Amino acid sequence: MDQHVDRTVVSADGTVLAVSDAGTGPALVVVGGAFDHHGTPFVTGLTATLQDRYRVITYDRRGRGASGDTDPWAIEREVEDLAAVVADVEGPVTAVGLCVGAGVVLHGLAGGVRLDAAVLWEPPYRATVDPHADDVVFADVLDEHVAVGRRAQAVRAFLAHVLGVPMGQITALRLKGALWRSLVVDAHVLSRDVRVLNGLAIPERVAAAVGVPVLVAAGGDGLEWMRQAARAVVEAVPGSEYAEVPGQGHVPAPEALGQLLDRFTARTAARR
């Protein structure tokens, strides 16, 4: 029988992280996007789809969901969090980084987190942004919005600027009361995600330090700049490969992502 065990893991700085564990099989640690954590529809659906053949480990990133938070925040703390979650799992571990989570995984790979392979789904970098720039001015703008109580404005700005969501769709989201409120809850951590993404510029030195098999994937029906970004990440990560999944957008169907993972994990297992 599949087991689902909620537990906590303590990061290097003492921050308590909420972790969920479901299924049996090769271990996958899923690092979600800006608004993904326990109980959100995509994380729940992905876990339900994969747990028949994988051990799926998900966790709330610090400051989100049921996890704690400790000041001061830094990218290094996110890497330590990922390392703590992975260290709690025996055997080989593959990371699945979704959207901003792909940036966390990339930093983790470069920082020596014990991962055997990784799949990065549509990391929202900009292929046209100067990779030598460290422009986090937009992150400061988001912090200012939150500091003066404009949390909804911070969410709108993040969705439009980072994810490229059209304003019409953002307006429609605002009309979905419960869904919109769930996004606003995470407004205070969105500036961190911009910093994780290096001001949206691909972190070439970080990418060059990766030494395990990496698959960078994008949806064939999504935004063209997302596909360009994925291909640019492949150029920056030694030995990585690109896959385009027909019929998918920025939020892939769990079944489609599962099939992609099946093919990739089979290849990496054969190499081991």
Protein Blocks (a to p, Z undefined) as FASTA:
>chain_A
ZZddddddddfkopacddddededddddddddfklcehiaklmmmmmmmmmmpccddddd
ehiajbccdddddfklmmmmmmmmmmmpgcjdddddehjlmmmmmmmmmnopacfbdcde
hiabdfkbcfkbccfklmmmmmmmmmnopamlmmmmmmmmmnopafklmmmmmmmmmlmm
mmmmmmmmmmmmmmmnonopacfklmmmpcbdcdddddfklcfklmmmmmmmmmmmghia
cdddehiafbdcfklmmmmmmmmmmmmmmmZZ
